[in-house]
Amino acid sequence: REVEVAVAVISAPPLQLANSTYKLQLTQIAGSTTTGTARPCSATSAQPGALVCPVEWPDAGAVLAELKSDSGQEAWVGLLWVYEEPVVTAVRPAQVSVAGSDLLHVTLQGMVSEYGSMVLRLVDNAAGSFADSRVAVEGDAGSASTLVGRSPSLLGFTVGVDLQVHLSLNGFSFMDTGFMVRLVASSKLKIGFIYVTSPSDFGWTFQHNVARLYLENRFYGQIQTVYKDYVPEWGPNECVVCAEEPGWNASKKLGMWHDEPADFFGTHASAELMHKWIEEEGIQMVIATSFYYHWDAYHMASRYPSVNFIHVGAWLTRSNMGQVFPKVYQARYLSGIAMA
């Protein structure tokens, strides 16, 4: 059977393969089977140092490849993995954004951990355009493998078109997976972080800001974050919009939530900030990183049920509000060791 073998040649100085003819011979690593007569190959790729050779080869597996020029001079020797085209059983999700960086999962029959440079290509046949991105094996489950990667930037492509999904397991030869994804307009999730001190405090707020930057990097192109530092917790009330909420008790001191501690004199500046962010800047998620933002977040979550709220270090929750807290027991354990 005919197997298409792509060879990338890296040398110093680089070989000039364009318009040159070489012969490729493969030798099976386990056994003595060879191709018999070496097949001539002409460079078909515009990329320097790369060529594609069709070679008759009986079995998938590891082989020794020898590339020689017409004069018989040895140009390259290396190990290759000859594979059969896998069957793609799923591509998720069914749509990707123009901005790119959407997480893509490609499920294949069989194990692909031995393969080399794997590339996913999204193709707009009507426009004659495509974009590539690298994928890697996330895991092999015996009879199936999953490749994971991020969608490439598709700026300049037409929103609404269906893109063919092609896959290369060697970086050169592409197969049509039979799946398509729909191209949609970018829709970044806008997240607001509320800090009680500065990100430069090298402590509590510093670590929350590290997490914010990690999110921007991990979900590059999919989220947009903003933050406000030095949002006060204690002091005269600053919240105007709070008086519109049923949970507000204007008879207490300068105004407070009915479920706040009696000895808490809060500014409620975080509630006013949340209101401004959501109404004026379209923030879709609020992360309040200090304890006394607790009640502001809880009551603003009631006012804005379509916005998600995360608070750090307390207990009140709603269907659109959750609580998180760092594993401080680990640091306390180490502190105890240091003190002992």
N, C-alpha and C positions, 0 to 999 in steps of 0.2 A: 504494500500500500504506500501511497505517496504521503510523506510527512514534510511540511514546510518548516524549515529550520532557520531561525533568525540569529545571526551572529554579530555581536558587537565587539569590535577589535579596539583595544586600548593599548597604545604603545608610545614610547618617546624616542624619536619624534613620531607623530601620528602617521599611520599608513594612509596613503592617498588611494582610496578604493574606487573613486569615480572613474568610469570608462575603463576599468581594468577587469581582467578575467582571472578568477582563481578556481582552484579545485578543492572541494571539501570531502573528506573521508571520515566516516564515523566507525568507531569500534566499540562493541558492547563491552562494558566493564566486567560483567560476570559471564565469561564464556569467550568464544573466539569468533563469533559472528561479525562480519563486516559488510559493508555495502558492495564489496567486490571492486568494481571500478569507481574511482572517485568521480564525482559529478562536477562539471564546470559551473561556476557561478559568476554572474555579472552583477556589479553593484546596482541595485534598483532603488536605493534610498538616497535622498538628497543630503542626509545627515553624514558628515565625514566619519569614516571609521565604522560603517555599518553596511551590511549587505544581507540579502535574503536568498536562501538556496532551497529549491525543492529536492528532496532526497527520498528514495525508496527505503523504508525502514520497517522491520517487522514488529517490533515490540516497544512499548513505552518503558522508560527507565533511564538509568545513568549511562552515558556513553562518553568515550574519548573522541574529541573532535580535532582534526588536523587540517589546517588551511594552508594551501601551498599556491605559489604563483605559477604562471605558465612555464617559467624557467625551472621549476622544481624547487626553488628556494622556499624554505619553510617560513611562513609569515606569522602563524599563530597556532598554539596548541592549548587546549583547555578542556574542561569538563562541561558537558551540557546535560540537561534533562529533557528527554524526548517524551512528550505527553500527548494523550488523546484529548480532543476538545471536550471539556466537561459539559454536562447538562445543567443549565441555570434553571432553578425551580422557583425563585422569587427575587424580586427587587423591591425594596421598601425605602422610603415612602413612595406614594404614587405621584407626588409633585415636589418640585424644588423651586427655590426662589432665585430671582435674577442675581441677587447679591452673592449667591454661593454660600459655601460653608455649611450646608445642610448635611446632617449625618446620614449616610447611605449604607444599607445592608444588602449584600448580594449573597444568596444562598445557592450552593452548588451541590450536585451529587458527587460523592467521593471525597477523598482527602487531597488537599492541594498544598500542604505545608512544604513540599519539595520545590515548588515553583519559584521563579525568580522575581523579576521586576514586573509587578502587576499594575495595570493601568485601566481605569474606567473612562470611557469616552461617551459623551452625550452629543448626538448628531441631529442636526436639523437638515434633513435631506433636501427639502424644498429650497432652502437658502444656500445649501452647499457649505455649511459651516459646522464646526465642532469645537469642543473644549475637553481637555483631559485633566484627570486628577489621579493621584496615586491611591491604591488600596492595599490593605494588608490583611493577613489571616487573623481573625479574631479568635477562632477556635475550630477544632476538628471534633466531630462527634461520631467518628467511625464511618457512617454511611453518608455524612453530609459535612460540608464546611461552610463557614460564613466569612465573607470578606467585608471589611469595613473601611470607609473612607469619607472624605468630605467632598461635596459637589463643587465643581470649579465655578469661578465667576462667569456669569453668562450675560454680562452687560453688553448691550448691542444686539442680543437675540430678541425675537418677537415674543412678548408675553402672550400666553394662551396657546402656543404651539405645543404639539406632542413631540418629544425628543426620543429618538431611538437610543437604547442603551447597548453599547458595544463593550467588549471586555478583551483585554490582552493579558495573557499570563507570562509573556516574555518581553513586553514593552514595544514590540514591533508588529506582530501579526494580530489583527483584531477579528473577533467573531461577533455576530449579531446575536444577542441573548434572546431576542424575541419579545423583550419587554420595552415599555415606553413610560416616560414620566412627563407630566404636564408642567410647563414653565409658568410660574405665577409671580406677581409683583412682590417686591420685598416688603416684609412686614416685621420690623424689629420690635422686640419686646422692650419697653422702656421701664427701667427700674430705678427707684430713688432710694438712696441710703441716707439715714439720718444719724449723725455722729454727735456725741456729747463733748468730745475734745477734738484735737487736730490729728490728722493721719500721721503727723510727724512726731507723735508722743512716744513712739517705740514701745507701745504697750497695747492696751485694749483696742483703741481706735486704729492704731497702726495695723493690727492683725485683721480687723474687719476690712480695712482698705486693701490689704493683700488679697483677701478673698474676692473683693469687688474686681480687682485687676485680673485675677485668675478667671473669673467668669467671663470677662470681656475677651480674654485670650481663648478660653475653651470654646466659647460660642461666638467666635469672631464673625461679624457680619449679621448675626441673628439678634443681638441685644444691644441696647444703648443704656449706659448707666450715668446717673448724676449723683452728686452728694452735696450735703450741707453740713458744715462742721460748726461746733460751738453753739448747738441748739440748746438753750438753757432748760433745766428741769424745774428748779426752785426759784420762786420770786413772784412778783405781781402778775396776775393773769393777763395774757396777751391775745387770747383767742376771742375773736368776734363771732365767727361762724358757730362756735360751740353753743351759743344761746339758742340756736335754731333747733337743737337736738332735744328729744324727749328725755334723755338721760342727764341733762344739765340741770343743776340746782343753783339758781342765781341767788338764793337766800343765804347761802353759806359763804361767809368771808367775802372774797372778791369773785366768787363763782367757782364751781367745781363739779365734777361728775358725782352723781349720787352714790356711787359705789367706791369712791376713792377713800383712802384712810383719812380719818378726821384730822390727823396731825400733819397732813401733806399740804403745803402751800405751793401749788404748782403754777408755772407760767402757761402751760398748755400750748407753748409755742410750736411743739411738734404737730399738734392737731391743725393749727392754722397753716403750717407748711404743707401738710398732707393735702389739705383742701386746695391750696394754691397750685401745687404740683398737678393734682388730678384735673382740676377745672381748666387750668391755663396751659399746662405743658403735656397733657395726655399721658401722665405716668400710669402704668398698668400694674405695677407691683411696688409696694413700699416695704423697706426693711428697716425697722427701728431698732437700734443697737444698744439702747440703755434702758435700765429697769423702769424709770419713772415716765417713759413714753408709753407704758403699758396701757393705761386707761384711754389715752388719746387714740392709740391704734385700735383698741377694742370698739370704741364708739364711732370712729371714722369708718371702720369695716362695716358697721351697720348702715351708715349713710351711703356707702359706695359698695354695694354687694357684687358688682362686676369687677372690682379691683381686688387683687390678692395682697394680703398683709402678712408679714413675718415679724414677730417680735422676739427679742433675745432675753431670756432669763425670767419669765413669769409663768402665769398659769391660765389666764383667760383665753378662750379660743372661740372661733365661729367657723362656719363652713368655708369661709374665705380668709380665715386667719389661723395661723399656726404658731407654735412656740419652738424655739431651738435654744440650746445651751451648750457651751464647749465642755469638753471632758476635763473639768478643772481638778477632778480627783487625781488625775495623773500628775499634774504639777504639784498638788499638795503632798502627794506621796513622796516626790523627789525632794520637796522642801523639808519634809519630815526627816528624810535620810540625812540631808545636809545639816540639820539642826542637832541631830543625835550625836 
